[in-house]
């Protein structure tokens, strides 16, 4: 039952927002009493924390699954972006902005975990891309990784961007294109154009 609660809460939080969803909403969706809900989670904060940990694990598993498919480096980057597009496809607003505003400690913890995971993931991607002739061999791996994550995670921190999830996802794709164009070889640009064509058709 605990896992069932976490999964349903995570789905509601992502779709409706961490602040918007109440414990009443969660118990109602599950068809259980609030007493049963509070048996597993003493308050909403503990449930938000558990749900964020679960969301992180889902993302991590998704990335591992993609890596096992042995895509080329640019194809892999677009496949990973698709995980987030799918995860937030039903979101009514930006759940991450609500998480940051109302549960800052949980937000910071989640971002720290995401940064560590994606930093390792991006480093592997850069090394693979160089080996595959898609990225230039002369790029500074640490500097490029830092540039990329300053852009990606800057969206969460900045007030310059729309809080619409759809616009946020579109901005992430633009950042990915910007990132790849900056480091790609001629072969890499051709693969990038291929991936852009695929997502524009979907």
C-alpha positions as CSV (number, residue, x, y, z in Angstrom):
1,X,0.0,0.0,0.0
2,X,2.9,2.4,0.8
3,X,4.2,2.1,-2.8
4,X,0.7,2.5,-4.2
5,X,0.3,5.7,-2.2
6,X,3.7,7.1,-3.3
7,X,3.0,6.3,-7.0
8,X,-0.5,7.9,-7.0
9,X,0.8,10.9,-5.0
10,X,3.7,11.3,-7.5
11,X,1.3,11.2,-10.4
12,X,-1.0,13.9,-8.9
13,X,1.9,16.1,-7.8
14,X,3.4,16.1,-11.3
15,X,0.1,16.7,-13.0
16,X,-1.5,19.2,-10.6
17,X,1.4,20.6,-8.5
18,X,2.9,19.8,-5.1
19,X,1.0,22.6,-3.4
20,X,-2.3,22.1,-5.2
21,X,-2.8,18.5,-4.3
22,X,-4.0,17.8,-0.7
23,X,-4.0,14.7,1.4
24,X,-7.8,14.6,0.9
25,X,-7.2,14.5,-2.9
26,X,-4.8,11.6,-2.5
27,X,-6.9,9.5,-0.2
28,X,-10.0,10.2,-2.5
29,X,-8.1,9.1,-5.6
30,X,-6.9,5.9,-3.9
31,X,-10.3,5.2,-2.4
32,X,-8.9,5.0,1.1
33,X,-9.5,6.9,4.3
34,X,-7.3,9.7,5.5
35,X,-6.6,7.6,8.6
36,X,-5.1,4.9,6.4
37,X,-3.1,7.4,4.5
38,X,-1.7,8.9,7.7
39,X,-0.8,5.4,8.9
40,X,1.9,5.4,6.2
41,X,2.7,9.1,6.1
42,X,2.4,11.3,9.2
43,X,2.1,14.5,7.1
44,X,2.2,15.8,3.6
45,X,5.8,16.8,3.8
46,X,6.9,13.2,4.3
47,X,4.8,12.1,1.4
48,X,6.2,14.8,-0.9
49,X,9.7,13.7,0.1
50,X,9.0,10.1,-0.6
51,X,7.4,10.9,-3.9
52,X,10.3,13.0,-5.0
53,X,12.7,10.2,-4.2
54,X,10.5,7.8,-6.2
55,X,10.4,10.2,-9.2
56,X,14.2,10.4,-9.1
57,X,14.4,6.6,-9.2
58,X,12.0,6.5,-12.1
59,X,14.2,8.9,-14.1
60,X,17.4,7.1,-13.1
61,X,15.9,3.8,-14.3
62,X,14.7,5.4,-17.5
63,X,18.2,6.7,-18.3
64,X,19.8,3.3,-17.5
65,X,17.3,1.6,-19.9
66,X,18.1,4.1,-22.6
67,X,21.9,3.6,-22.1
68,X,21.4,-0.2,-22.5
69,X,20.0,0.4,-26.0
70,X,23.4,1.7,-27.2
71,X,22.1,4.7,-29.1
72,X,24.6,7.1,-30.6
73,X,25.4,10.0,-28.3
74,X,23.0,12.5,-29.9
75,X,20.2,10.1,-30.3
76,X,20.7,9.2,-26.6
77,X,20.3,12.8,-25.5
78,X,17.0,13.2,-27.4
79,X,15.8,9.8,-25.9
80,X,16.5,11.1,-22.4
81,X,14.7,14.4,-23.1
82,X,11.7,12.3,-24.2
83,X,11.5,10.8,-20.7
84,X,10.8,14.3,-19.2
85,X,8.4,15.2,-22.0
86,X,6.4,12.1,-21.3
87,X,6.6,12.6,-17.5
88,X,5.2,16.1,-17.6
89,X,2.8,15.6,-20.6
90,X,-0.4,16.0,-18.4
91,X,0.9,18.7,-16.1
92,X,-1.4,21.7,-15.7
93,X,1.3,24.0,-14.4
94,X,4.9,23.8,-13.3
95,X,5.2,21.3,-10.4
96,X,8.9,22.1,-10.0
97,X,8.1,25.8,-9.3
98,X,5.6,24.8,-6.7
99,X,8.1,22.4,-5.1
100,X,10.8,25.1,-5.0
101,X,8.4,27.7,-3.5
102,X,6.6,25.5,-0.9
103,X,9.1,22.7,-0.1
104,X,12.5,24.4,-0.7
105,X,14.5,21.8,1.3
106,X,13.0,18.9,-0.7
107,X,13.5,20.8,-3.9
108,X,17.2,21.5,-3.1
109,X,17.8,17.8,-2.2
110,X,16.1,16.6,-5.4
111,X,18.1,19.1,-7.5
112,X,21.4,18.0,-5.9
113,X,20.6,14.4,-6.8
114,X,19.5,15.3,-10.3
115,X,22.7,17.4,-10.9
116,X,25.0,14.5,-9.7
117,X,23.1,12.0,-11.9
118,X,23.0,14.1,-15.0
119,X,26.6,15.3,-14.6
120,X,27.8,11.7,-14.7
121,X,25.4,10.9,-17.6
122,X,26.5,14.0,-19.6
123,X,30.2,13.2,-19.1
124,X,29.6,9.6,-20.5
125,X,27.6,11.1,-23.4
126,X,30.4,13.5,-24.3
127,X,33.1,10.8,-24.2
128,X,30.9,8.5,-26.3
129,X,30.1,11.3,-28.8
130,X,33.8,12.0,-29.3
131,X,34.6,8.3,-29.8
132,X,31.7,8.1,-32.4
133,X,33.0,11.2,-34.3
134,X,29.8,13.2,-33.4
135,X,31.5,15.7,-31.1
136,X,34.8,17.4,-31.6
137,X,37.8,15.8,-29.9
138,X,39.1,19.1,-28.7
139,X,36.2,20.0,-26.3
140,X,36.9,20.6,-22.6
141,X,34.6,18.0,-21.0
142,X,34.3,19.7,-17.6
143,X,33.7,23.1,-19.0
144,X,31.1,21.9,-21.5
145,X,29.3,19.9,-18.8
146,X,29.2,23.0,-16.6
147,X,27.9,25.2,-19.5
148,X,25.2,22.7,-20.3
149,X,23.9,22.4,-16.7
150,X,24.1,26.1,-16.0
151,X,21.6,26.4,-18.9
152,X,19.4,23.5,-18.0
153,X,19.1,24.1,-14.3
154,X,19.1,27.9,-14.8
155,X,15.5,27.5,-16.1
156,X,14.3,26.3,-12.7
157,X,16.0,29.2,-10.9
158,X,15.2,32.1,-13.4
159,X,12.1,34.1,-13.5
160,X,12.8,34.9,-17.2
161,X,11.1,31.7,-18.4
162,X,7.4,30.8,-18.5
163,X,6.1,28.5,-15.8
164,X,4.2,26.6,-18.4
165,X,5.4,23.0,-18.5
166,X,5.0,22.8,-22.2
167,X,7.1,25.9,-22.8
168,X,9.6,24.6,-20.3
169,X,10.0,21.3,-22.2
170,X,10.3,23.2,-25.5
171,X,13.0,25.4,-24.0
172,X,14.9,22.3,-22.8
173,X,14.9,21.0,-26.4
174,X,16.2,24.4,-27.6
175,X,19.0,24.2,-25.0
176,X,19.9,20.7,-26.1
177,X,20.1,21.8,-29.8
178,X,22.2,24.8,-28.7
179,X,24.5,22.5,-26.7
180,X,25.0,19.9,-29.5
181,X,25.5,22.6,-32.2
182,X,28.3,24.1,-30.1
183,X,30.3,20.8,-29.9
184,X,29.3,18.8,-32.9
185,X,31.3,17.7,-35.9
186,X,29.8,17.8,-39.4
187,X,28.7,14.2,-38.8
188,X,27.2,15.3,-35.5
189,X,25.2,18.2,-37.1
190,X,23.7,15.7,-39.6
191,X,22.6,13.5,-36.7
192,X,21.2,16.5,-34.8
193,X,19.2,17.6,-37.9
194,X,17.8,14.1,-38.1
195,X,16.7,14.1,-34.5
196,X,15.2,17.5,-34.8
197,X,13.2,16.4,-37.8
198,X,11.9,13.4,-35.8
199,X,10.6,15.4,-32.9
200,X,9.1,18.1,-35.2
201,X,7.1,15.4,-36.9
202,X,5.7,14.1,-33.5
